[in-house]
């Protein structure tokens, strides 16, 4: 919820924990972006979904260019 409120006021997704891994093996940044996408979908906020997808795309392009 905190990330959503920050996004409402700034228009930016400020997610800085890039290298921290979760027990599932996924990156914390990836998980937070997916969670924001789902939050936007459930609550009918298409611009949040778009912002989350754009950030995920940029993340995968930057940190794993062969994945896209």
PQR file with spaces between the fields and no chain letter, atoms N, CA, C, O and H, PARSE charges and radii, in Angstrom:
ATOM       1  N    UNK     1       0.823   -1.183    0.000 -0.4000 1.5000
ATOM       2  CA   UNK     1       0.000    0.000    0.000 -0.0000 2.0000
ATOM       3  C    UNK     1       0.878    1.262    0.000  0.5500 1.7000
ATOM       4  O    UNK     1       0.542    2.251   -0.651 -0.5500 1.4000
ATOM       5  N    UNK     2       1.992    1.223    0.726 -0.4000 1.5000
ATOM       6  CA   UNK     2       2.890    2.380    0.798 -0.0000 2.0000
ATOM       7  C    UNK     2       3.414    2.743   -0.587  0.5500 1.7000
ATOM       8  O    UNK     2       3.478    3.923   -0.934 -0.5500 1.4000
ATOM       9  H    UNK     2       2.265    0.419    1.255  0.4000 1.0000
ATOM      10  N    UNK     3       3.790    1.742   -1.384 -0.4000 1.5000
ATOM      11  CA   UNK     3       4.300    2.005   -2.739 -0.0000 2.0000
ATOM      12  C    UNK     3       3.219    2.639   -3.608  0.5500 1.7000
ATOM      13  O    UNK     3       3.512    3.509   -4.428 -0.5500 1.4000
ATOM      14  H    UNK     3       3.738    0.783   -1.103  0.4000 1.0000
ATOM      15  N    UNK     4       1.976    2.209   -3.433 -0.4000 1.5000
ATOM      16  CA   UNK     4       0.864    2.768   -4.193 -0.0000 2.0000
ATOM      17  C    UNK     4       0.671    4.242   -3.852  0.5500 1.7000
ATOM      18  O    UNK     4       0.508    5.071   -4.747 -0.5500 1.4000
ATOM      19  H    UNK     4       1.737    1.502   -2.767  0.4000 1.0000
ATOM      20  N    UNK     5       0.688    4.565   -2.581 -0.4000 1.5000
ATOM      21  CA   UNK     5       0.505    5.962   -2.161 -0.0000 2.0000
ATOM      22  C    UNK     5       1.658    6.822   -2.670  0.5500 1.7000
ATOM      23  O    UNK     5       1.442    7.936   -3.147 -0.5500 1.4000
ATOM      24  H    UNK     5       0.819    3.892   -1.854  0.4000 1.0000
ATOM      25  N    UNK     6       2.872    6.309   -2.570 -0.4000 1.5000
ATOM      26  CA   UNK     6       4.018    7.044   -3.119 -0.0000 2.0000
ATOM      27  C    UNK     6       3.831    7.295   -4.611  0.5500 1.7000
ATOM      28  O    UNK     6       4.095    8.393   -5.102 -0.5500 1.4000
ATOM      29  H    UNK     6       3.048    5.404   -2.183  0.4000 1.0000
ATOM      30  N    UNK     7       3.374    6.275   -5.325 -0.4000 1.5000
ATOM      31  CA   UNK     7       3.159    6.405   -6.763 -0.0000 2.0000
ATOM      32  C    UNK     7       2.077    7.445   -7.056  0.5500 1.7000
ATOM      33  O    UNK     7       2.203    8.215   -8.008 -0.5500 1.4000
ATOM      34  H    UNK     7       3.159    5.384   -4.926  0.4000 1.0000
ATOM      35  N    UNK     8       1.010    7.473   -6.242 -0.4000 1.5000
ATOM      36  CA   UNK     8      -0.053    8.463   -6.443 -0.0000 2.0000
ATOM      37  C    UNK     8       0.483    9.888   -6.376  0.5500 1.7000
ATOM      38  O    UNK     8       0.097   10.744   -7.172 -0.5500 1.4000
ATOM      39  H    UNK     8       0.908    6.847   -5.468  0.4000 1.0000
ATOM      40  N    UNK     9       1.370   10.134   -5.425 -0.4000 1.5000
ATOM      41  CA   UNK     9       1.882   11.491   -5.236 -0.0000 2.0000
ATOM      42  C    UNK     9       3.024   11.851   -6.181  0.5500 1.7000
ATOM      43  O    UNK     9       3.148   13.006   -6.587 -0.5500 1.4000
ATOM      44  H    UNK     9       1.683    9.439   -4.778  0.4000 1.0000
ATOM      45  N    UNK    10       3.850   10.882   -6.531 -0.4000 1.5000
ATOM      46  CA   UNK    10       5.022   11.195   -7.352 -0.0000 2.0000
ATOM      47  C    UNK    10       4.886   10.804   -8.818  0.5500 1.7000
ATOM      48  O    UNK    10       5.543   11.383   -9.683 -0.5500 1.4000
ATOM      49  H    UNK    10       3.749    9.943   -6.201  0.4000 1.0000
ATOM      50  N    UNK    11       4.036    9.827   -9.094 -0.4000 1.5000
ATOM      51  CA   UNK    11       3.917    9.323  -10.458 -0.0000 2.0000
ATOM      52  C    UNK    11       5.061    8.399  -10.839  0.5500 1.7000
ATOM      53  O    UNK    11       5.203    8.028  -12.004 -0.5500 1.4000
ATOM      54  H    UNK    11       3.503    9.356   -8.391  0.4000 1.0000
ATOM      55  N    UNK    12       5.882    8.025   -9.853 -0.4000 1.5000
ATOM      56  CA   UNK    12       7.032    7.150  -10.100 -0.0000 2.0000
ATOM      57  C    UNK    12       6.974    5.961   -9.153  0.5500 1.7000
ATOM      58  O    UNK    12       6.493    6.070   -8.025 -0.5500 1.4000
ATOM      59  H    UNK    12       5.766    8.327   -8.907  0.4000 1.0000
ATOM      60  N    UNK    13       7.466    4.835   -9.623 -0.4000 1.5000
ATOM      61  CA   UNK    13       7.578    3.656   -8.768 -0.0000 2.0000
ATOM      62  C    UNK    13       8.988    3.632   -8.200  0.5500 1.7000
ATOM      63  O    UNK    13       9.942    3.290   -8.899 -0.5500 1.4000
ATOM      64  H    UNK    13       7.857    4.746  -10.540  0.4000 1.0000
ATOM      65  N    UNK    14       9.113    3.991   -6.950 -0.4000 1.5000
ATOM      66  CA   UNK    14      10.414    4.055   -6.286 -0.0000 2.0000
ATOM      67  C    UNK    14      10.675    2.738   -5.558  0.5500 1.7000
ATOM      68  O    UNK    14      10.319    2.582   -4.390 -0.5500 1.4000
ATOM      69  H    UNK    14       8.338    4.269   -6.382  0.4000 1.0000
ATOM      70  N    UNK    15      11.292    1.808   -6.251 -0.4000 1.5000
ATOM      71  CA   UNK    15      11.613    0.510   -5.671 -0.0000 2.0000
ATOM      72  C    UNK    15      13.114    0.345   -5.789  0.5500 1.7000
ATOM      73  O    UNK    15      13.646    0.200   -6.889 -0.5500 1.4000
ATOM      74  H    UNK    15      11.582    1.935   -7.200  0.4000 1.0000
ATOM      75  N    UNK    16      13.799    0.366   -4.649 -0.4000 1.5000
ATOM      76  CA   UNK    16      15.258    0.417   -4.680 -0.0000 2.0000
ATOM      77  C    UNK    16      15.933   -0.903   -4.345  0.5500 1.7000
ATOM      78  O    UNK    16      17.115   -1.069   -4.647 -0.5500 1.4000
ATOM      79  H    UNK    16      13.367    0.484   -3.755  0.4000 1.0000
ATOM      80  N    UNK    17      15.232   -1.841   -3.737 -0.4000 1.5000
ATOM      81  CA   UNK    17      15.842   -3.105   -3.336 -0.0000 2.0000
ATOM      82  C    UNK    17      16.015   -3.992   -4.567  0.5500 1.7000
ATOM      83  O    UNK    17      15.170   -4.843   -4.847 -0.5500 1.4000
ATOM      84  H    UNK    17      14.272   -1.705   -3.492  0.4000 1.0000
ATOM      85  N    UNK    18      17.104   -3.795   -5.299 -0.4000 1.5000
ATOM      86  CA   UNK    18      17.274   -4.485   -6.569 -0.0000 2.0000
ATOM      87  C    UNK    18      17.840   -5.888   -6.392  0.5500 1.7000
ATOM      88  O    UNK    18      17.355   -6.824   -7.028 -0.5500 1.4000
ATOM      89  H    UNK    18      17.790   -3.104   -5.072  0.4000 1.0000
ATOM      90  N    UNK    19      18.837   -6.057   -5.557 -0.4000 1.5000
ATOM      91  CA   UNK    19      19.553   -7.326   -5.496 -0.0000 2.0000
ATOM      92  C    UNK    19      19.075   -8.279   -4.405  0.5500 1.7000
ATOM      93  O    UNK    19      19.530   -9.422   -4.357 -0.5500 1.4000
ATOM      94  H    UNK    19      19.230   -5.297   -5.040  0.4000 1.0000
ATOM      95  N    UNK    20      18.189   -7.854   -3.548 -0.4000 1.5000
ATOM      96  CA   UNK    20      17.752   -8.718   -2.460 -0.0000 2.0000
ATOM      97  C    UNK    20      16.886   -9.846   -3.002  0.5500 1.7000
ATOM      98  O    UNK    20      15.943   -9.617   -3.759 -0.5500 1.4000
ATOM      99  H    UNK    20      17.819   -6.926   -3.587  0.4000 1.0000
ATOM     100  N    UNK    21      17.220  -11.059   -2.606 -0.4000 1.5000
ATOM     101  CA   UNK    21      16.476  -12.245   -3.053 -0.0000 2.0000
ATOM     102  C    UNK    21      15.511  -12.698   -1.966  0.5500 1.7000
ATOM     103  O    UNK    21      15.814  -12.621   -0.776 -0.5500 1.4000
ATOM     104  H    UNK    21      17.986  -11.246   -1.991  0.4000 1.0000
ATOM     105  N    UNK    22      14.346  -13.172   -2.394 -0.4000 1.5000
ATOM     106  CA   UNK    22      13.377  -13.744   -1.474 -0.0000 2.0000
ATOM     107  C    UNK    22      13.604  -15.242   -1.374  0.5500 1.7000
ATOM     108  O    UNK    22      14.361  -15.807   -2.163 -0.5500 1.4000
ATOM     109  H    UNK    22      14.099  -13.235   -3.362  0.4000 1.0000
ATOM     110  N    UNK    23      12.962  -15.888   -0.420 -0.4000 1.5000
ATOM     111  CA   UNK    23      13.149  -17.334   -0.239 -0.0000 2.0000
ATOM     112  C    UNK    23      12.701  -18.122   -1.464  0.5500 1.7000
ATOM     113  O    UNK    23      13.179  -19.234   -1.691 -0.5500 1.4000
ATOM     114  H    UNK    23      12.348  -15.429    0.222  0.4000 1.0000
ATOM     115  N    UNK    24      11.792  -17.561   -2.254 -0.4000 1.5000
ATOM     116  CA   UNK    24      11.325  -18.245   -3.463 -0.0000 2.0000
ATOM     117  C    UNK    24      12.343  -18.170   -4.594  0.5500 1.7000
ATOM     118  O    UNK    24      12.174  -18.818   -5.626 -0.5500 1.4000
ATOM     119  H    UNK    24      11.404  -16.658   -2.070  0.4000 1.0000
ATOM     120  N    UNK    25      13.412  -17.370   -4.403 -0.4000 1.5000
ATOM     121  CA   UNK    25      14.427  -17.221   -5.435 -0.0000 2.0000
ATOM     122  C    UNK    25      14.182  -16.044   -6.346  0.5500 1.7000
ATOM     123  O    UNK    25      15.047  -15.700   -7.151 -0.5500 1.4000
ATOM     124  H    UNK    25      13.550  -16.843   -3.564  0.4000 1.0000
ATOM     125  N    UNK    26      13.022  -15.416   -6.240 -0.4000 1.5000
ATOM     126  CA   UNK    26      12.749  -14.241   -7.062 -0.0000 2.0000
ATOM     127  C    UNK    26      13.358  -13.011   -6.420  0.5500 1.7000
ATOM     128  O    UNK    26      13.609  -12.971   -5.216 -0.5500 1.4000
ATOM     129  H    UNK    26      12.319  -15.695   -5.586  0.4000 1.0000
ATOM     130  N    UNK    27      13.583  -12.033   -7.233 -0.4000 1.5000
ATOM     131  CA   UNK    27      14.135  -10.775   -6.785 -0.0000 2.0000
ATOM     132  C    UNK    27      13.032   -9.970   -6.097  0.5500 1.7000
ATOM     133  O    UNK    27      11.884   -9.988   -6.541 -0.5500 1.4000
ATOM     134  H    UNK    27      13.379  -12.065   -8.211  0.4000 1.0000
ATOM     135  N    UNK    28      13.372   -9.272   -5.027 -0.4000 1.5000
ATOM     136  CA   UNK    28      12.376   -8.491   -4.289 -0.0000 2.0000
ATOM     137  C    UNK    28      11.754   -7.406   -5.173  0.5500 1.7000
ATOM     138  O    UNK    28      10.557   -7.132   -5.080 -0.5500 1.4000
ATOM     139  H    UNK    28      14.305   -9.257   -4.667  0.4000 1.0000
ATOM     140  N    UNK    29      12.563   -6.799   -6.019 -0.4000 1.5000
ATOM     141  CA   UNK    29      12.028   -5.769   -6.917 -0.0000 2.0000
ATOM     142  C    UNK    29      10.983   -6.361   -7.861  0.5500 1.7000
ATOM     143  O    UNK    29       9.922   -5.770   -8.063 -0.5500 1.4000
ATOM     144  H    UNK    29      13.535   -7.021   -6.095  0.4000 1.0000
ATOM     145  N    UNK    30      11.278   -7.514   -8.431 -0.4000 1.5000
ATOM     146  CA   UNK    30      10.323   -8.167   -9.326 -0.0000 2.0000
ATOM     147  C    UNK    30       9.018   -8.450   -8.596  0.5500 1.7000
ATOM     148  O    UNK    30       7.937   -8.183   -9.122 -0.5500 1.4000
ATOM     149  H    UNK    30      12.140   -7.994   -8.266  0.4000 1.0000
ATOM     150  N    UNK    31       9.116   -8.986   -7.397 -0.4000 1.5000
ATOM     151  CA   UNK    31       7.924   -9.342   -6.636 -0.0000 2.0000
ATOM     152  C    UNK    31       7.103   -8.114   -6.293  0.5500 1.7000
ATOM     153  O    UNK    31       5.875   -8.152   -6.378 -0.5500 1.4000
ATOM     154  H    UNK    31       9.994   -9.203   -6.970  0.4000 1.0000
ATOM     155  N    UNK    32       7.753   -7.027   -5.908 -0.4000 1.5000
ATOM     156  CA   UNK    32       7.011   -5.806   -5.580 -0.0000 2.0000
ATOM     157  C    UNK    32       6.299   -5.249   -6.811  0.5500 1.7000
ATOM     158  O    UNK    32       5.171   -4.767   -6.709 -0.5500 1.4000
ATOM     159  H    UNK    32       8.750   -6.997   -5.840  0.4000 1.0000
ATOM     160  N    UNK    33       6.944   -5.313   -7.960 -0.4000 1.5000
ATOM     161  CA   UNK    33       6.307   -4.825   -9.181 -0.0000 2.0000
ATOM     162  C    UNK    33       5.118   -5.691   -9.570  0.5500 1.7000
ATOM     163  O    UNK    33       4.088   -5.175  -10.002 -0.5500 1.4000
ATOM     164  H    UNK    33       7.860   -5.705   -8.043  0.4000 1.0000
ATOM     165  N    UNK    34       5.253   -6.994   -9.422 -0.4000 1.5000
ATOM     166  CA   UNK    34       4.131   -7.893   -9.700 -0.0000 2.0000
ATOM     167  C    UNK    34       2.993   -7.624   -8.717  0.5500 1.7000
ATOM     168  O    UNK    34       1.827   -7.582   -9.109 -0.5500 1.4000
ATOM     169  H    UNK    34       6.091   -7.414   -9.071  0.4000 1.0000
ATOM     170  N    UNK    35       3.331   -7.443   -7.440 -0.4000 1.5000
ATOM     171  CA   UNK    35       2.304   -7.135   -6.444 -0.0000 2.0000
ATOM     172  C    UNK    35       1.589   -5.823   -6.767  0.5500 1.7000
ATOM     173  O    UNK    35       0.371   -5.728   -6.610 -0.5500 1.4000
ATOM     174  H    UNK    35       4.278   -7.477   -7.121  0.4000 1.0000
ATOM     175  N    UNK    36       2.331   -4.816   -7.216 -0.4000 1.5000
ATOM     176  CA   UNK    36       1.702   -3.548   -7.604 -0.0000 2.0000
ATOM     177  C    UNK    36       0.799   -3.724   -8.817  0.5500 1.7000
ATOM     178  O    UNK    36      -0.269   -3.117   -8.891 -0.5500 1.4000
ATOM     179  H    UNK    36       3.320   -4.894   -7.345  0.4000 1.0000
ATOM     180  N    UNK    37       1.221   -4.546   -9.761 -0.4000 1.5000
ATOM     181  CA   UNK    37       0.384   -4.820  -10.930 -0.0000 2.0000
ATOM     182  C    UNK    37      -0.940   -5.461  -10.492  0.5500 1.7000
ATOM     183  O    UNK    37      -2.015   -5.043  -10.923 -0.5500 1.4000
ATOM     184  H    UNK    37       2.089   -5.039   -9.701  0.4000 1.0000
ATOM     185  N    UNK    38      -0.846   -6.462   -9.644 -0.4000 1.5000
ATOM     186  CA   UNK    38      -2.045   -7.153   -9.164 -0.0000 2.0000
ATOM     187  C    UNK    38      -2.927   -6.189   -8.373  0.5500 1.7000
ATOM     188  O    UNK    38      -4.148   -6.193   -8.533 -0.5500 1.4000
ATOM     189  H    UNK    38       0.028   -6.801   -9.294  0.4000 1.0000
ATOM     190  N    UNK    39      -2.322   -5.372   -7.528 -0.4000 1.5000
ATOM     191  CA   UNK    39      -3.078   -4.377   -6.759 -0.0000 2.0000
ATOM     192  C    UNK    39      -3.836   -3.447   -7.711  0.5500 1.7000
ATOM     193  O    UNK    39      -5.019   -3.173   -7.509 -0.5500 1.4000
ATOM     194  H    UNK    39      -1.330   -5.369   -7.398  0.4000 1.0000
ATOM     195  N    UNK    40      -3.148   -2.969   -8.744 -0.4000 1.5000
ATOM     196  CA   UNK    40      -3.796   -2.095   -9.716 -0.0000 2.0000
ATOM     197  C    UNK    40      -4.915   -2.779  -10.462  0.5500 1.7000
ATOM     198  O    UNK    40      -5.923   -2.152  -10.788 -0.5500 1.4000
ATOM     199  H    UNK    40      -2.187   -3.192   -8.907  0.4000 1.0000
ATOM     200  N    UNK    41      -4.750   -4.062  -10.735 -0.4000 1.5000
ATOM     201  CA   UNK    41      -5.771   -4.831  -11.436 -0.0000 2.0000
ATOM     202  C    UNK    41      -7.001   -5.028  -10.549  0.5500 1.7000
ATOM     203  O    UNK    41      -8.131   -4.816  -10.989 -0.5500 1.4000
ATOM     204  H    UNK    41      -3.931   -4.572  -10.470  0.4000 1.0000
ATOM     205  N    UNK    42      -6.777   -5.428   -9.316 -0.4000 1.5000
ATOM     206  CA   UNK    42      -7.877   -5.692   -8.390 -0.0000 2.0000
ATOM     207  C    UNK    42      -8.665   -4.420   -8.082  0.5500 1.7000
ATOM     208  O    UNK    42      -9.890   -4.453   -7.962 -0.5500 1.4000
ATOM     209  H    UNK    42      -5.858   -5.599   -8.959  0.4000 1.0000
ATOM     210  N    UNK    43      -7.956   -3.310   -7.957 -0.4000 1.5000
ATOM     211  CA   UNK    43      -8.603   -2.059   -7.560 -0.0000 2.0000
ATOM     212  C    UNK    43      -8.935   -1.139   -8.740  0.5500 1.7000
ATOM     213  O    UNK    43      -9.336    0.008   -8.543 -0.5500 1.4000
ATOM     214  H    UNK    43      -6.961   -3.284   -8.054  0.4000 1.0000
ATOM     215  N    UNK    44      -8.770   -1.638   -9.944 -0.4000 1.5000
ATOM     216  CA   UNK    44      -9.163   -0.866  -11.117 -0.0000 2.0000
ATOM     217  C    UNK    44      -8.334    0.380  -11.353  0.5500 1.7000
ATOM     218  O    UNK    44      -8.881    1.451  -11.615 -0.5500 1.4000
ATOM     219  H    UNK    44      -8.445   -2.569  -10.104  0.4000 1.0000
ATOM     220  N    UNK    45      -7.009    0.251  -11.262 -0.4000 1.5000
ATOM     221  CA   UNK    45      -6.112    1.389  -11.496 -0.0000 2.0000
ATOM     222  C    UNK    45      -5.214    1.032  -12.679  0.5500 1.7000
ATOM     223  O    UNK    45      -4.073    0.609  -12.492 -0.5500 1.4000
ATOM     224  H    UNK    45      -6.564   -0.619  -11.048  0.4000 1.0000
ATOM     225  N    UNK    46      -5.733    1.206  -13.906 -0.4000 1.5000
ATOM     226  CA   UNK    46      -4.958    0.780  -15.078 -0.0000 2.0000
ATOM     227  C    UNK    46      -3.627    1.505  -15.238  0.5500 1.7000
ATOM     228  O    UNK    46      -2.676    0.918  -15.755 -0.5500 1.4000
ATOM     229  H    UNK    46      -6.659    1.550  -14.059  0.4000 1.0000
ATOM     230  N    UNK    47      -3.533    2.746  -14.817 -0.4000 1.5000
ATOM     231  CA   UNK    47      -2.260    3.463  -14.967 -0.0000 2.0000
ATOM     232  C    UNK    47      -1.186    2.882  -14.042  0.5500 1.7000
ATOM     233  O    UNK    47      -0.002    2.927  -14.377 -0.5500 1.4000
ATOM     234  H    UNK    47      -4.306    3.223  -14.398  0.4000 1.0000
ATOM     235  N    UNK    48      -1.575    2.342  -12.895 -0.4000 1.5000
ATOM     236  CA   UNK    48      -0.614    1.668  -12.020 -0.0000 2.0000
ATOM     237  C    UNK    48      -0.158    0.359  -12.662  0.5500 1.7000
ATOM     238  O    UNK    48       1.025    0.020  -12.613 -0.5500 1.4000
ATOM     239  H    UNK    48      -2.536    2.306  -12.623  0.4000 1.0000
ATOM     240  N    UNK    49      -1.085   -0.367  -13.256 -0.4000 1.5000
ATOM     241  CA   UNK    49      -0.718   -1.609  -13.954 -0.0000 2.0000
ATOM     242  C    UNK    49       0.281   -1.316  -15.063  0.5500 1.7000
ATOM     243  O    UNK    49       1.272   -2.032  -15.212 -0.5500 1.4000
ATOM     244  H    UNK    49      -2.045   -0.092  -13.296  0.4000 1.0000
ATOM     245  N    UNK    50       0.032   -0.285  -15.831 -0.4000 1.5000
ATOM     246  CA   UNK    50       0.925    0.078  -16.936 -0.0000 2.0000
ATOM     247  C    UNK    50       2.300    0.469  -16.400  0.5500 1.7000
ATOM     248  O    UNK    50       3.322    0.059  -16.951 -0.5500 1.4000
ATOM     249  H    UNK    50      -0.772    0.296  -15.710  0.4000 1.0000
ATOM     250  N    UNK    51       2.328    1.258  -15.328 -0.4000 1.5000
ATOM     251  CA   UNK    51       3.605    1.671  -14.739 -0.0000 2.0000
ATOM     252  C    UNK    51       4.383    0.459  -14.238  0.5500 1.7000
ATOM     253  O    UNK    51       5.597    0.384  -14.424 -0.5500 1.4000
ATOM     254  H    UNK    51       1.498    1.591  -14.881  0.4000 1.0000
ATOM     255  N    UNK    52       3.698   -0.486  -13.606 -0.4000 1.5000
ATOM     256  CA   UNK    52       4.364   -1.686  -13.097 -0.0000 2.0000
ATOM     257  C    UNK    52       4.908   -2.537  -14.240  0.5500 1.7000
ATOM     258  O    UNK    52       6.028   -3.040  -14.157 -0.5500 1.4000
ATOM     259  H    UNK    52       2.711   -0.424  -13.454  0.4000 1.0000
ATOM     260  N    UNK    53       4.129   -2.701  -15.301 -0.4000 1.5000
ATOM     261  CA   UNK    53       4.590   -3.484  -16.455 -0.0000 2.0000
ATOM     262  C    UNK    53       5.776   -2.793  -17.117  0.5500 1.7000
ATOM     263  O    UNK    53       6.744   -3.454  -17.493 -0.5500 1.4000
ATOM     264  H    UNK    53       3.219   -2.292  -15.368  0.4000 1.0000
ATOM     265  N    UNK    54       5.713   -1.475  -17.262 -0.4000 1.5000
ATOM     266  CA   UNK    54       6.837   -0.741  -17.852 -0.0000 2.0000
ATOM     267  C    UNK    54       8.109   -0.918  -17.032  0.5500 1.7000
ATOM     268  O    UNK    54       9.186   -1.121  -17.592 -0.5500 1.4000
ATOM     269  H    UNK    54       4.927   -0.938  -16.956  0.4000 1.0000
ATOM     270  N    UNK    55       7.990   -0.842  -15.709 -0.4000 1.5000
ATOM     271  CA   UNK    55       9.154   -1.032  -14.843 -0.0000 2.0000
ATOM     272  C    UNK    55       9.693   -2.458  -14.943  0.5500 1.7000
ATOM     273  O    UNK    55      10.907   -2.660  -14.975 -0.5500 1.4000
ATOM     274  H    UNK    55       7.115   -0.677  -15.254  0.4000 1.0000
ATOM     275  N    UNK    56       8.805   -3.442  -14.991 -0.4000 1.5000
ATOM     276  CA   UNK    56       9.249   -4.831  -15.149 -0.0000 2.0000
ATOM     277  C    UNK    56       9.981   -5.019  -16.470  0.5500 1.7000
ATOM     278  O    UNK    56      11.023   -5.672  -16.522 -0.5500 1.4000
ATOM     279  H    UNK    56       7.819   -3.279  -14.965  0.4000 1.0000
ATOM     280  N    UNK    57       9.440   -4.453  -17.521 -0.4000 1.5000
ATOM     281  CA   UNK    57      10.076   -4.550  -18.836 -0.0000 2.0000
ATOM     282  C    UNK    57      11.466   -3.917  -18.803  0.5500 1.7000
ATOM     283  O    UNK    57      12.434   -4.501  -19.290 -0.5500 1.4000
ATOM     284  H    UNK    57       8.593   -3.923  -17.479  0.4000 1.0000
ATOM     285  N    UNK    58      11.556   -2.720  -18.226 -0.4000 1.5000
ATOM     286  CA   UNK    58      12.856   -2.050  -18.123 -0.0000 2.0000
ATOM     287  C    UNK    58      13.826   -2.861  -17.269  0.5500 1.7000
ATOM     288  O    UNK    58      15.009   -2.966  -17.591 -0.5500 1.4000
ATOM     289  H    UNK    58      10.769   -2.246  -17.830  0.4000 1.0000
ATOM     290  N    UNK    59      13.320   -3.430  -16.187 -0.4000 1.5000
ATOM     291  CA   UNK    59      14.167   -4.245  -15.309 -0.0000 2.0000
ATOM     292  C    UNK    59      14.731   -5.439  -16.077  0.5500 1.7000
ATOM     293  O    UNK    59      15.935   -5.692  -16.032 -0.5500 1.4000
ATOM     294  H    UNK    59      12.359   -3.345  -15.926  0.4000 1.0000
ATOM     295  N    UNK    60      13.880   -6.163  -16.771 -0.4000 1.5000
ATOM     296  CA   UNK    60      14.344   -7.339  -17.501 -0.0000 2.0000
ATOM     297  C    UNK    60      15.277   -6.963  -18.642  0.5500 1.7000
ATOM     298  O    UNK    60      16.230   -7.690  -18.927 -0.5500 1.4000
ATOM     299  H    UNK    60      12.903   -5.958  -16.808  0.4000 1.0000
ATOM     300  N    UNK    61      15.020   -5.855  -19.289 -0.4000 1.5000
ATOM     301  CA   UNK    61      15.920   -5.397  -20.352 -0.0000 2.0000
ATOM     302  C    UNK    61      17.284   -5.005  -19.803  0.5500 1.7000
ATOM     303  O    UNK    61      18.308   -5.268  -20.432 -0.5500 1.4000
ATOM     304  H    UNK    61      14.246   -5.266  -19.058  0.4000 1.0000
ATOM     305  N    UNK    62      17.301   -4.385  -18.649 -0.4000 1.5000
ATOM     306  CA   UNK    62      18.556   -3.886  -18.075 -0.0000 2.0000
ATOM     307  C    UNK    62      19.364   -4.989  -17.408  0.5500 1.7000
ATOM     308  O    UNK    62      20.576   -5.078  -17.604 -0.5500 1.4000
ATOM     309  H    UNK    62      16.469   -4.171  -18.137  0.4000 1.0000
ATOM     310  N    UNK    63      18.695   -5.834  -16.615 -0.4000 1.5000
ATOM     311  CA   UNK    63      19.421   -6.831  -15.839 -0.0000 2.0000
ATOM     312  C    UNK    63      19.480   -8.209  -16.487  0.5500 1.7000
ATOM     313  O    UNK    63      20.255   -9.062  -16.054 -0.5500 1.4000
ATOM     314  H    UNK    63      17.711   -5.762  -16.456  0.4000 1.0000
ATOM     315  N    UNK    64      18.680   -8.434  -17.505 -0.4000 1.5000
ATOM     316  CA   UNK    64      18.705   -9.713  -18.196 -0.0000 2.0000
ATOM     317  C    UNK    64      18.305   -9.477  -19.651  0.5500 1.7000
ATOM     318  O    UNK    64      17.210   -9.873  -20.052 -0.5500 1.4000
ATOM     319  H    UNK    64      18.050   -7.741  -17.856  0.4000 1.0000
ATOM     320  N    UNK    65      19.153   -8.851  -20.440 -0.4000 1.5000
ATOM     321  CA   UNK    65      18.785   -8.453  -21.801 -0.0000 2.0000
ATOM     322  C    UNK    65      18.453   -9.620  -22.719  0.5500 1.7000
ATOM     323  O    UNK    65      17.786   -9.418  -23.733 -0.5500 1.4000
ATOM     324  H    UNK    65      20.042   -8.530  -20.114  0.4000 1.0000
ATOM     325  N    UNK    66      18.889  -10.822  -22.403 -0.4000 1.5000
ATOM     326  CA   UNK    66      18.568  -11.955  -23.273 -0.0000 2.0000
ATOM     327  C    UNK    66      17.182  -12.500  -22.996  0.5500 1.7000
ATOM     328  O    UNK    66      16.688  -13.312  -23.777 -0.5500 1.4000
ATOM     329  H    UNK    66      19.431  -10.986  -21.579  0.4000 1.0000
ATOM     330  N    UNK    67      16.524  -12.083  -21.902 -0.4000 1.5000
ATOM     331  CA   UNK    67      15.203  -12.597  -21.558 -0.0000 2.0000
ATOM     332  C    UNK    67      14.099  -11.963  -22.386  0.5500 1.7000
ATOM     333  O    UNK    67      13.034  -12.562  -22.535 -0.5500 1.4000
ATOM     334  H    UNK    67      16.926  -11.423  -21.267  0.4000 1.0000
ATOM     335  N    UNK    68      14.317  -10.768  -22.930 -0.4000 1.5000
ATOM     336  CA   UNK    68      13.261  -10.068  -23.687 -0.0000 2.0000
ATOM     337  C    UNK    68      13.477  -10.197  -25.168  0.5500 1.7000
ATOM     338  O    UNK    68      12.689   -9.672  -25.955 -0.5500 1.4000
ATOM     339  H    UNK    68      15.182  -10.281  -22.809  0.4000 1.0000
